[in-house]
Structures are given as structure tokens and as C-alpha cells.
Amino acid sequence: MDQLAIKIVSTDNPELKDLVAELNSFFIKEWGEDVNTSYANHHQLSSMQEAIVAYVEGTPVGCGCWKLLDKETPEIKRMYVKEEYRGTPVATEILRNLEETIKKQGFKQMVLETGSEMKGAIRFYEKAGFKIVPNFGEFIDDALCVCLRKELV
């Protein structure tokens, strides 16, 4: 893979916002505008503790963020990699960098939710050490979502 760089960015970073807009467009295409709108309050960039953007040769190709679900549980949010970079190390490096920051802050676990039909994403997270858990928070009884947790050591 060409030169990959991961950078912490502000939540108002234009490149982050462009990547998140692509992610939102994907959600709308897959599940429709109503579903995308119903989940919007879960994804506000202003609520994120950290945001990162992945660059390949200076071009933004992916992003990821995390926020606190509660005082002990960081939640991975807004994970996205442009389609042409899926299957490369980009997503792994985004997740690794987020996990590193979370661990440095003393957290013992991290969680995330993804679409129940997104089998590739679920496999990716399981390969990274996440395990499927009962849906939590606002995702309880939500058949469109699957929740995962990773214990940090």
C-alpha cells in the first residue's frame, strides 16, 4: 500500500465532514432517508471525544471517531473507508489508532454498533477482537443493529 498516514483532526475538519457525508449517503442508499434520520442523534460529530482521518499519499480515504457511551465505556463511531480502499490496512489502522488512544486513557473496554446486515463489517470487528453482545442503550430491540464489545488488556 502507498504511504498511509493517520491524523487526529478536529470534529469540524472539512475532510472528516466530507467522509462522514459519504458514510451518510451510504446509509441512505442502504436503509433509506428515514432510517438515516432516525439514527442522526447517535452520530453527531460534536459529541465525539476524538476523530481521526486516514490519508493515502495525502488523500483522505477513511475516518473513525469515538465518544463516551457512559463514563466507563467508549463507543467507536463513524468508521468509514472509501470503497476502493476496503480490504487494505486502512480500516485496521483507523481502529488500531482509536483503540490505542482509548487504552491510554485507562478504559478497560470499548463498544460499537453496526448494521446487522453488514456481514463484512461484523467479520472485520470480530477479527479485531470484538465479540457480539446484547444490544445496548438506544439499540436495544433494534433489529437493524448488532452491538459488539472488546475487552482491552
C-alpha positions in Angstrom: 0.0 0.0 0.0 1.2 3.5 -0.7 2.0 5.8 2.2 -0.7 5.6 4.8 -0.9 8.3 7.5 -3.4 8.6 10.4 -4.1 12.0 11.8 -6.1 13.2 14.8 -8.4 16.0 13.5 -10.9 18.4 14.9 -14.6 17.4 14.6 -15.1 20.3 12.2 -12.3 19.2 9.9 -13.6 19.6 6.3 -12.1 16.3 5.2 -13.7 14.5 8.1 -17.0 16.1 7.2 -16.7 15.0 3.6 -16.0 11.4 4.6 -18.9 11.4 7.0 -21.2 12.8 4.3 -20.1 9.8 2.1 -21.0 7.5 5.0 -24.4 9.1 5.4 -25.0 8.7 1.7 -24.2 5.0 2.0 -26.7 4.7 4.9 -29.4 6.4 2.9 -28.7 4.1 -0.1 -28.8 1.0 2.1 -31.6 1.8 4.5 -33.4 5.0 3.3 -33.6 8.6 4.5 -36.0 7.8 7.4 -33.6 5.3 9.0 -30.6 7.6 8.4 -32.5 10.5 10.1 -33.6 8.3 13.0 -30.0 7.5 13.8 -28.7 11.0 13.3 -28.6 11.9 17.0 -26.2 8.9 17.6 -23.7 10.3 15.2 -23.2 14.0 16.0 -19.6 14.9 15.4 -19.8 17.5 18.1 -20.2 14.7 20.7 -17.0 12.8 19.7 -14.0 12.7 22.1 -11.6 12.1 19.2 -11.8 12.0 15.4 -9.2 10.7 13.0 -8.7 10.7 9.3 -6.7 8.2 7.3 -4.7 9.5 4.3 -3.1 7.6 1.4 -0.5 9.8 -0.3 -2.2 12.9 1.2 -5.7 11.9 0.0 -8.4 11.3 2.8 -9.6 7.8 2.4 -11.2 6.9 5.7 -12.2 8.1 9.2 -13.2 7.0 12.6 -14.3 8.6 15.9 -15.2 7.7 19.5 -17.4 9.1 22.1 -18.3 8.1 25.7 -21.4 5.9 25.9 -21.1 6.2 29.7 -18.2 7.2 32.0 -16.6 3.8 31.6 -17.4 2.9 28.0 -16.0 4.5 24.9 -18.0 3.8 21.7 -16.4 3.6 18.3 -18.4 5.8 15.8 -18.3 6.9 12.2 -16.0 4.2 10.9 -15.8 4.6 7.2 -13.3 3.7 4.4 -13.8 4.6 0.8 -14.9 1.6 -1.2 -11.7 1.4 -3.3 -9.6 1.2 0.0 -11.7 -1.6 1.7 -9.7 -4.7 2.1 -6.5 -2.7 2.6 -4.9 -1.9 6.0 -6.8 1.4 6.2 -9.7 0.3 8.4 -7.4 -1.8 10.6 -5.1 1.2 11.2 -8.0 3.6 12.0 -9.4 1.1 14.5 -5.9 0.4 16.0 -5.3 4.2 16.5 -8.6 4.7 18.1 -8.1 1.7 20.4 -4.6 3.0 21.4 -5.9 6.3 22.5 -8.8 4.7 24.4 -6.4 2.4 26.2 -4.0 5.2 27.1 -6.9 7.0 28.8 -7.4 3.9 31.1 -10.6 2.4 29.6 -11.0 -1.3 30.0 -13.4 -1.9 27.1 -14.8 -0.3 24.0 -18.1 -1.0 22.2 -19.7 -0.2 18.8 -22.8 -0.9 16.8 -23.1 -1.7 13.2 -25.8 -2.8 10.8 -26.9 -6.4 11.3 -26.8 -7.0 7.6 -23.2 -5.7 7.3 -21.6 -9.1 7.4 -18.2 -7.8 6.2 -18.0 -5.2 8.9 -19.0 -7.7 11.6 -16.3 -10.1 10.4 -13.8 -7.2 10.4 -14.6 -6.3 14.0 -14.6 -9.9 15.2 -11.2 -10.3 13.6 -10.1 -7.2 15.6 -11.2 -8.9 18.9 -14.7 -7.7 19.2 -17.5 -10.1 20.3 -21.2 -9.7 19.6 -23.1 -8.7 22.8 -26.7 -8.0 23.5 -27.7 -4.6 22.0 -27.2 -1.8 24.4 -28.6 1.7 25.0 -30.9 3.1 22.4 -30.2 0.0 20.2 -32.0 -2.5 22.5 -34.7 -4.3 20.4 -33.3 -2.7 17.2 -33.2 -5.5 14.6 -31.2 -3.3 12.2 -28.2 -3.2 14.6 -25.8 -5.5 16.1 -23.6 -4.4 19.1 -20.1 -5.6 19.8 -17.6 -5.2 22.7 -13.9 -5.6 23.0 -12.2 -6.0 26.4 -8.9 -4.1 26.5 -5.9 -5.6 28.2 
